[in-house]
């Protein structure tokens, strides 16, 4: 009631849906990119180059993190505040810092799941086992 004096469910639900979308997109995009590269054989090309596997995975984490962070920032400003007219009482910068931490953790989880899964269907099954508890939490 402190942040939603009118007890409007849409105010709370809009931000909650944005956070769950951030979590889902971070895992799915990173894992799908890694599996796609493994299926096409480009991951082997990367491994024979003079870069370490840590540098390859770090570049994947940063690239996907930046895409999801920019998309979530634009969604927060233009969709949640603009289109839905949800007042954001807190700091948007602090929300973006927290979202960045969440995105980095979830992209690492996406890479982990993609290394366990042998194909895209197996990755999808692993996603169901991981995303459903994360959405509840």
C-alpha positions as a printed Julia matrix, in Angstrom:
137×3 Matrix{Float64}:
  0.0     0.0     0.0
  2.98    2.32    0.48
  3.95    2.26   -3.22
  0.43    1.81   -4.59
 -1.97    3.93   -2.5
 -4.89    3.0    -4.74
 -4.0    -0.72   -4.41
 -3.92   -0.95   -8.19
 -2.73   -4.42   -9.24
 -1.49   -3.1   -12.57
  1.18   -0.96  -10.94
  2.73   -3.91   -9.17
  2.13   -6.34  -12.01
  3.78   -4.19  -14.68
  7.11   -4.02  -12.88
  6.91   -7.7   -11.87
  6.28   -8.72  -15.48
  9.23   -6.6   -16.61
 11.52   -8.37  -14.13
 10.28  -11.82  -15.16
 10.81  -10.89  -18.82
 14.36   -9.8   -18.02
 15.03  -13.14  -16.35
 13.53  -15.18  -19.15
 15.17  -13.27  -22.0
 18.59  -13.39  -20.38
 18.57  -17.17  -20.07
 16.93  -17.94  -23.4
 18.96  -15.6   -25.59
 22.34  -16.63  -24.24
 21.62  -20.35  -24.2
 20.08  -20.35  -27.68
 23.03  -18.43  -29.11
 25.53  -20.89  -27.66
 23.61  -23.96  -28.82
 23.14  -22.46  -32.28
 26.89  -21.88  -32.55
 27.6   -25.42  -31.4
 25.13  -26.87  -33.92
 26.61  -24.83  -36.79
 30.18  -25.64  -35.77
 31.33  -22.07  -35.17
 32.18  -22.7   -31.52
 35.01  -24.97  -32.68
 36.26  -22.17  -34.94
 36.29  -19.84  -31.97
 38.14  -22.34  -29.79
 41.05  -22.64  -32.24
 41.5   -18.86  -32.35
 43.99  -17.22  -29.98
 41.32  -16.43  -27.38
 40.52  -18.33  -24.23
 37.12  -19.94  -23.58
 36.67  -17.43  -20.73
 36.97  -14.55  -23.2
 34.49  -16.18  -25.56
 31.9   -16.66  -22.83
 32.54  -13.2   -21.38
 31.85  -11.64  -24.77
 28.59  -13.6   -25.01
 27.57  -12.52  -21.52
 28.32   -8.84  -22.21
 26.64   -8.75  -25.6
 23.43  -10.37  -24.42
 23.46   -8.38  -21.18
 23.67   -5.08  -23.01
 20.83   -6.0   -25.38
 18.5    -7.09  -22.56
 19.47   -4.14  -20.32
 18.77   -1.57  -23.04
 15.48   -3.27  -23.91
 14.42   -3.38  -20.26
 15.33    0.27  -19.74
 13.31    1.3   -22.79
 10.39   -0.87  -21.66
 10.49    0.69  -18.19
 10.45    4.25  -19.5
  8.25    4.02  -22.58
  5.88    1.15  -21.83
  5.52    1.01  -18.05
  5.77    4.74  -17.32
  4.52    6.07  -20.64
  1.94    3.7   -22.06
  0.64    2.12  -18.83
  1.06    5.33  -16.74
  2.55    3.48  -13.77
  4.32    5.95  -11.48
  7.82    4.78  -10.56
  8.52    6.19   -7.09
 12.01    4.76   -6.73
 15.22    5.4    -8.59
 15.31    4.15  -12.16
 19.12    4.07  -12.04
 19.03    1.79   -8.99
 16.53   -0.46  -10.75
 18.85   -0.66  -13.76
 21.82   -1.57  -11.54
 19.79   -4.36   -9.94
 18.58   -5.46  -13.38
 22.19   -5.54  -14.61
 23.18   -7.82  -11.74
 20.2   -10.07  -12.44
 20.98  -10.14  -16.15
 24.61  -11.14  -15.63
 23.58  -13.94  -13.27
 20.88  -15.2   -15.61
 23.09  -15.08  -18.71
 25.65  -17.18  -16.83
 22.86  -19.63  -16.03
 21.87  -19.68  -19.7
 25.42  -20.56  -20.71
 25.51  -23.28  -18.06
 22.24  -24.79  -19.27
 23.43  -24.63  -22.88
 26.61  -26.52  -22.01
 24.57  -29.25  -20.32
 22.01  -29.53  -23.14
 23.05  -31.32  -26.29
 20.45  -29.74  -28.58
 17.84  -27.02  -28.68
 14.96  -29.34  -27.63
 16.93  -30.47  -24.58
 17.65  -26.83  -23.77
 13.91  -26.13  -23.95
 13.19  -28.94  -21.5
 15.85  -27.66  -19.12
 14.34  -24.18  -19.4
 10.99  -25.48  -18.19
 12.62  -27.0   -15.13
 14.55  -23.81  -14.33
 12.25  -20.96  -15.41
  9.11  -22.13  -13.62
 10.7   -22.05  -10.12
 12.41  -18.76  -10.96
  9.09  -17.22  -11.97
  7.54  -18.32   -8.69
 10.42  -16.87   -6.72
